[in-house]
């Protein structure tokens, strides 16, 4: 059960980083366009 929890935490962290990265890319794109 401990291993599964750790994998879940890593997965959630990865998803969060992925979305934060997407947001940063979107913001940079807007900055470049204006």
Biopython code that builds the backbone (N, CA, C, O; Angstrom):
import numpy as np
from Bio.PDB.StructureBuilder import StructureBuilder

atoms = [
    (1, "UNK", "N", (0.836, -1.207, 0.000)),
    (1, "UNK", "CA", (0.000, 0.000, 0.000)),
    (1, "UNK", "C", (0.875, 1.264, 0.000)),
    (1, "UNK", "O", (0.546, 2.259, -0.645)),
    (2, "UNK", "N", (1.998, 1.204, 0.737)),
    (2, "UNK", "CA", (2.896, 2.371, 0.795)),
    (2, "UNK", "C", (3.451, 2.715, -0.574)),
    (2, "UNK", "O", (3.538, 3.884, -0.948)),
    (3, "UNK", "N", (3.827, 1.681, -1.320)),
    (3, "UNK", "CA", (4.392, 1.908, -2.660)),
    (3, "UNK", "C", (3.351, 2.567, -3.556)),
    (3, "UNK", "O", (3.668, 3.485, -4.313)),
    (4, "UNK", "N", (2.112, 2.100, -3.470)),
    (4, "UNK", "CA", (1.044, 2.660, -4.306)),
    (4, "UNK", "C", (0.826, 4.137, -3.977)),
    (4, "UNK", "O", (0.625, 4.953, -4.877)),
    (5, "UNK", "N", (0.867, 4.477, -2.684)),
    (5, "UNK", "CA", (0.694, 5.876, -2.266)),
    (5, "UNK", "C", (1.808, 6.742, -2.842)),
    (5, "UNK", "O", (1.561, 7.841, -3.339)),
    (6, "UNK", "N", (3.031, 6.237, -2.770)),
    (6, "UNK", "CA", (4.171, 6.997, -3.290)),
    (6, "UNK", "C", (4.020, 7.227, -4.789)),
    (6, "UNK", "O", (4.282, 8.321, -5.289)),
    (7, "UNK", "N", (3.594, 6.187, -5.499)),
    (7, "UNK", "CA", (3.413, 6.322, -6.949)),
    (7, "UNK", "C", (2.319, 7.336, -7.250)),
    (7, "UNK", "O", (2.425, 8.108, -8.204)),
    (8, "UNK", "N", (1.272, 7.334, -6.437)),
    (8, "UNK", "CA", (0.175, 8.296, -6.626)),
    (8, "UNK", "C", (0.677, 9.726, -6.425)),
    (8, "UNK", "O", (0.336, 10.630, -7.188)),
    (9, "UNK", "N", (1.496, 9.915, -5.381)),
    (9, "UNK", "CA", (2.045, 11.253, -5.109)),
    (9, "UNK", "C", (2.901, 11.727, -6.273)),
    (9, "UNK", "O", (2.814, 12.885, -6.683)),
    (10, "UNK", "N", (3.729, 10.831, -6.805)),
    (10, "UNK", "CA", (4.591, 11.182, -7.942)),
    (10, "UNK", "C", (3.732, 11.538, -9.151)),
    (10, "UNK", "O", (4.024, 12.489, -9.875)),
    (11, "UNK", "N", (2.681, 10.771, -9.357)),
    (11, "UNK", "CA", (1.786, 11.008, -10.494)),
    (11, "UNK", "C", (1.120, 12.378, -10.363)),
    (11, "UNK", "O", (1.070, 13.152, -11.319)),
    (12, "UNK", "N", (0.609, 12.664, -9.159)),
    (12, "UNK", "CA", (-0.049, 13.953, -8.936)),
    (12, "UNK", "C", (0.935, 15.107, -9.119)),
    (12, "UNK", "O", (0.599, 16.143, -9.693)),
    (13, "UNK", "N", (2.165, 14.907, -8.617)),
    (13, "UNK", "CA", (3.189, 15.947, -8.750)),
    (13, "UNK", "C", (3.499, 16.190, -10.222)),
    (13, "UNK", "O", (3.655, 17.332, -10.654)),
    (14, "UNK", "N", (3.585, 15.110, -10.984)),
    (14, "UNK", "CA", (3.867, 15.214, -12.414)),
    (14, "UNK", "C", (2.750, 15.943, -13.146)),
    (14, "UNK", "O", (3.004, 16.782, -14.011)),
    (15, "UNK", "N", (1.511, 15.615, -12.792)),
    (15, "UNK", "CA", (0.360, 16.268, -13.435)),
    (15, "UNK", "C", (0.365, 17.759, -13.116)),
    (15, "UNK", "O", (0.111, 18.594, -13.983)),
    (16, "UNK", "N", (0.665, 18.083, -11.836)),
    (16, "UNK", "CA", (0.690, 19.492, -11.427)),
    (16, "UNK", "C", (1.766, 20.250, -12.191)),
    (16, "UNK", "O", (1.531, 21.353, -12.685)),
    (17, "UNK", "N", (2.959, 19.645, -12.284)),
    (17, "UNK", "CA", (4.059, 20.284, -13.008)),
    (17, "UNK", "C", (3.689, 20.474, -14.474)),
    (17, "UNK", "O", (3.985, 21.505, -15.077)),
    (18, "UNK", "N", (3.030, 19.446, -15.041)),
    (18, "UNK", "CA", (2.626, 19.498, -16.444)),
    (18, "UNK", "C", (1.694, 20.682, -16.695)),
    (18, "UNK", "O", (1.878, 21.440, -17.647)),
    (19, "UNK", "N", (0.686, 20.831, -15.819)),
    (19, "UNK", "CA", (-0.274, 21.923, -16.008)),
    (19, "UNK", "C", (0.358, 23.282, -15.733)),
    (19, "UNK", "O", (0.054, 24.258, -16.419)),
    (20, "UNK", "N", (1.239, 23.353, -14.729)),
    (20, "UNK", "CA", (1.927, 24.620, -14.454)),
    (20, "UNK", "C", (2.788, 25.007, -15.652)),
    (20, "UNK", "O", (2.855, 26.178, -16.025)),
    (21, "UNK", "N", (3.441, 24.021, -16.247)),
    (21, "UNK", "CA", (4.254, 24.278, -17.432)),
    (21, "UNK", "C", (3.402, 24.780, -18.587)),
    (21, "UNK", "O", (3.791, 25.707, -19.297)),
    (22, "UNK", "N", (2.224, 24.159, -18.774)),
    (22, "UNK", "CA", (1.328, 24.588, -19.848)),
    (22, "UNK", "C", (0.888, 26.027, -19.629)),
    (22, "UNK", "O", (0.834, 26.817, -20.572)),
    (23, "UNK", "N", (0.573, 26.365, -18.379)),
    (23, "UNK", "CA", (0.152, 27.733, -18.069)),
    (23, "UNK", "C", (1.261, 28.721, -18.385)),
    (23, "UNK", "O", (1.011, 29.775, -18.970)),
    (24, "UNK", "N", (2.495, 28.383, -17.997)),
    (24, "UNK", "CA", (3.630, 29.270, -18.265)),
    (24, "UNK", "C", (3.806, 29.464, -19.765)),
    (24, "UNK", "O", (4.058, 30.577, -20.225)),
    (25, "UNK", "N", (3.676, 28.390, -20.521)),
    (25, "UNK", "CA", (3.830, 28.479, -21.974)),
    (25, "UNK", "C", (2.741, 29.378, -22.558)),
    (25, "UNK", "O", (3.015, 30.202, -23.431)),
    (26, "UNK", "N", (1.510, 29.222, -22.078)),
    (26, "UNK", "CA", (0.408, 30.065, -22.563)),
    (26, "UNK", "C", (0.682, 31.536, -22.255)),
    (26, "UNK", "O", (0.483, 32.401, -23.107)),
    (27, "UNK", "N", (1.140, 31.816, -21.029)),
    (27, "UNK", "CA", (1.423, 33.200, -20.630)),
    (27, "UNK", "C", (2.535, 33.783, -21.500)),
    (27, "UNK", "O", (2.452, 34.933, -21.930)),
    (28, "UNK", "N", (3.570, 32.993, -21.757)),
    (28, "UNK", "CA", (4.682, 33.468, -22.579)),
    (28, "UNK", "C", (4.211, 33.742, -23.998)),
    (28, "UNK", "O", (4.645, 34.710, -24.622)),
    (29, "UNK", "N", (3.317, 32.888, -24.514)),
    (29, "UNK", "CA", (2.803, 33.063, -25.864)),
    (29, "UNK", "C", (2.025, 34.378, -25.954)),
    (29, "UNK", "O", (2.173, 35.135, -26.914)),
    (30, "UNK", "N", (1.196, 34.638, -24.941)),
    (30, "UNK", "CA", (0.416, 35.881, -24.915)),
    (30, "UNK", "C", (1.356, 37.076, -24.871)),
    (30, "UNK", "O", (1.132, 38.081, -25.546)),
    (31, "UNK", "N", (2.421, 36.957, -24.059)),
    (31, "UNK", "CA", (3.380, 38.057, -23.905)),
    (31, "UNK", "C", (4.071, 38.345, -25.237)),
    (31, "UNK", "O", (4.323, 39.499, -25.582)),
    (32, "UNK", "N", (4.368, 37.289, -25.969)),
    (32, "UNK", "CA", (5.052, 37.452, -27.254)),
    (32, "UNK", "C", (4.117, 38.100, -28.276)),
    (32, "UNK", "O", (4.548, 38.919, -29.087)),
    (33, "UNK", "N", (2.833, 37.728, -28.231)),
    (33, "UNK", "CA", (1.885, 38.232, -29.222)),
    (33, "UNK", "C", (1.599, 39.716, -29.028)),
    (33, "UNK", "O", (1.430, 40.454, -29.998)),
    (34, "UNK", "N", (1.545, 40.154, -27.757)),
    (34, "UNK", "CA", (1.152, 41.550, -27.525)),
    (34, "UNK", "C", (2.352, 42.489, -27.614)),
    (34, "UNK", "O", (2.204, 43.699, -27.445)),
]
sb = StructureBuilder()
sb.init_structure("model")
sb.init_model(0)
sb.init_chain("A")
sb.init_seg("    ")
for serial, (resi, resn, name, xyz) in enumerate(atoms, 1):
    if name == "N":
        sb.init_residue(resn, " ", resi, " ")
    sb.init_atom(name, np.array(xyz, "f"), 0.0, 1.0, " ", f" {name:<3s}", serial, name[0])
structure = sb.get_structure()
